[in-house]
Amino acid sequence: MATYKRDGEKIIRLNSSIFGPGDLYCSTWNLLAMAGISFDDWTPQYAYWTRPEKMDDGGKNVLG
């Protein structure tokens, strides 16, 4: 993510940041941290309502 500002004819980049495990833009990471679960212990999946044939993280964080 990057933010820009127009100053007349100039465009100035103000700041940038990344989205990913442990970032401050997803409150889920804070909730998991309170439960003692880090981003190394949990990988978000795109579909939670069905068990996918192949896990997005290769299944490294599947219990049982």
Secondary structure by P-SEA (a helix, b strand, c coil): cbbbbbccccccccccccccccccccaaaaaaaaaccccccbbbbccccccccccccccccccc
